[in-house]
Amino acid sequence: MKRILEILFAIIVLVSCNSQKVYSDFDISYSKSGGLVPVYENLLIKGNNAHYSFEGEGKKVKQNFKVSDEDLKKLNNILSQNNFRRIQEDHKKIYDFISTSINIKKGPNEGSKTDASAIMPNYKTNWTNITNAFQEIINNVKKQ
């Protein structure tokens, strides 16, 4: 009986670790979270495969889909045109609002930025253009 419990425990651990792999194995990550009524929205892209998840407002959505080469190229162009790597984050504390984080692990735009402490005024337009590009991909997924 003890041996069966050990095997069962090992299987549960392996399955739970594998289910979180989608959240750590990505090239591009876009996430929004926080607020007085917490909302969690994630878009993770690895190659042409993407995973979208949303939790909040009484909804829970998880969806896998493909991102076209054209959409990826457009996204990378927007990141480059809006100087993603040069965007400066402010350091003042902001509480109880939904913050957005973007992580790029591959390519010329590699970096990590968040508006959790706000974005410096000179870069707000750039940040808005970049977040709008991600929202456009998310809105296309929601239509499906």
Stockholm file with secondary structure:
# STOCKHOLM 1.0

chainA/1-144         MKRILEILFAIIVLVSCNSQKVYSDFDISYSKSGGLVPVYENLLIKGNNAHYSFEGEGKKVKQNFKVSDEDLKKLNNILSQNNFRRIQEDHKKIYDFISTSINIKKGPNEGSKTDASAIMPNYKTNWTNITNAFQEIINNVKKQ
#=GR chainA/1-144 SS CHHHHHHHHHHHHHHHHHHTGGGTSCSEEEEEEETTTTEEEEEEEETTEEEEEEEETTEEEEEEEECCHHHHHHHHHHHHHTTGGGCCBCCSCCCSSEEEEEEECSSTTCEEEECTTCBCGGGHHHHHHHHHHHHHHHHHHHHC
#=GC SS_cons         CHHHHHHHHHHHHHHHHHHTGGGTSCSEEEEEEETTTTEEEEEEEETTEEEEEEEETTEEEEEEEECCHHHHHHHHHHHHHTTGGGCCBCCSCCCSSEEEEEEECSSTTCEEEECTTCBCGGGHHHHHHHHHHHHHHHHHHHHC
//
